[in-house]
Amino acid sequence: MRHPCICTIFGMTTTADAPDSQPNAIVMELLRSGSLSNLLRRARLADVALGAGLLCRIALEAASGIT
């Protein structure tokens, strides 16, 4: 699936061949702006509140990615 609001997953690796083994590496598309997790972490560490406009844009982009 290709969508501007969804990061592409190219593959993953596991350490065992067992069908129930968990992936230990996931190869994903590079996001130029960084991840949402990093954005939230940087804002929290800098004690900066994200603006309402940015938060609304993030919510709309996330919602458009799941429709």
Helices and strands as residue ranges (DSSP letters): E 9-13, E 25-28, H 36-45, H 52-65
